[in-house]
Amino acid sequence: MRYLGIDFGLRKLGFAVSAGEIATPFCVIHVKSETEALVKINEIVKREKADKIIMGLPESGIRKKILKIVKKLKSVYKLNVELFAETLSTKLAEREMIALGLGRKKRREEDAYSA
């Protein structure tokens, strides 16, 4: 099974891919609207031949927005989506990237690492 992890943000989305237990950061894309986010997610799922999306769900902030996005991905795009509690995943990814000695430029891709 091929997985696509998504760290969803209002302006940027982080993606990671996995064919098993270990995920690899894939990309970060910038979006201007919910519609653009849905279209981009669908394109990446098709291009990467992902069987399942694992979408991070924070405890606050954009939680309701993510639930709305997931509902549309399931109903309109017919995608297999599973939610994962992701509290502070971006902060944890940033700490790991610093520990690995990655520079500031590379750390801008933190959303892909947290996905």
C-alpha positions in Angstrom: 0.0 0.0 0.0 1.3 3.5 -0.8 0.5 6.3 1.6 0.5 10.1 1.2 0.9 12.1 4.4 -0.4 15.6 4.5 0.4 18.4 6.9 -2.4 20.8 6.0 -2.1 24.6 6.4 -4.1 27.5 5.2 -1.4 28.7 2.8 0.9 25.7 2.4 0.6 21.9 2.4 3.4 19.6 3.4 3.5 16.1 1.8 5.3 12.9 2.6 5.2 9.5 0.8 5.5 6.0 2.2 5.2 2.5 0.9 5.4 1.1 4.5 6.3 2.3 7.9 8.9 4.9 7.1 7.8 8.1 5.3 10.0 10.4 3.2 9.4 14.1 2.9 8.1 14.8 -0.6 7.2 18.4 -1.2 5.6 21.6 0.1 3.2 23.5 -2.1 1.6 26.9 -1.6 -2.1 27.4 -2.2 -4.4 30.5 -2.2 -7.7 28.8 -1.6 -9.5 25.7 -0.3 -10.4 24.8 -3.9 -6.8 25.0 -5.1 -5.8 22.8 -2.1 -8.3 20.1 -3.0 -7.2 20.1 -6.7 -3.5 19.9 -5.8 -4.1 17.1 -3.3 -6.1 15.1 -5.9 -3.3 15.7 -8.5 -0.6 14.5 -6.1 -2.6 11.4 -5.1 -3.1 10.4 -8.7 0.5 11.2 -9.8 2.0 9.3 -6.8 -0.6 6.5 -7.0 -1.4 6.8 -3.3 -3.8 4.3 -1.9 -4.5 6.2 1.3 -4.0 9.7 2.6 -3.0 10.2 6.2 -4.0 13.8 7.2 -2.8 15.4 10.3 -5.5 16.8 12.6 -4.5 19.4 15.2 -6.3 20.0 18.4 -7.0 23.6 17.7 -6.7 26.2 15.0 -7.8 24.9 11.7 -9.3 21.7 12.9 -12.8 22.4 11.6 -11.4 23.5 8.2 -9.4 20.2 8.0 -12.5 18.2 8.8 -14.4 20.0 6.0 -11.5 19.3 3.6 -11.5 15.6 4.5 -15.2 15.3 4.0 -14.8 16.8 0.5 -11.8 14.6 -0.3 -13.9 11.5 0.6 -17.2 12.5 -1.0 -16.3 14.5 -4.1 -12.9 13.0 -5.0 -13.6 9.5 -3.5 -10.2 9.4 -1.8 -9.4 7.1 1.2 -8.5 9.5 4.0 -7.5 8.7 7.6 -7.0 11.3 10.3 -4.0 11.3 12.6 -3.6 13.4 15.8 -0.7 15.7 15.0 -0.4 18.1 17.9 2.9 19.9 17.6 4.2 17.8 14.7 5.7 20.8 12.9 7.6 21.9 16.0 8.9 18.4 16.5 10.0 18.2 12.9 11.8 21.5 13.2 13.7 20.3 16.3 14.7 17.1 14.5 15.9 19.1 11.5 18.0 21.3 13.8 19.4 18.2 15.5 20.4 16.8 12.1 22.2 20.0 11.3 20.0 21.1 8.4 20.3 24.8 7.5 17.6 27.4 7.6 16.8 27.1 3.9 16.3 23.3 4.1 14.2 23.8 7.3 11.6 25.8 5.3 10.4 22.4 4.2 9.3 21.6 7.8 5.8 20.9 6.6 6.9 18.0 4.4 8.9 16.6 7.3 6.0 16.9 9.7 3.7 15.2 7.2 
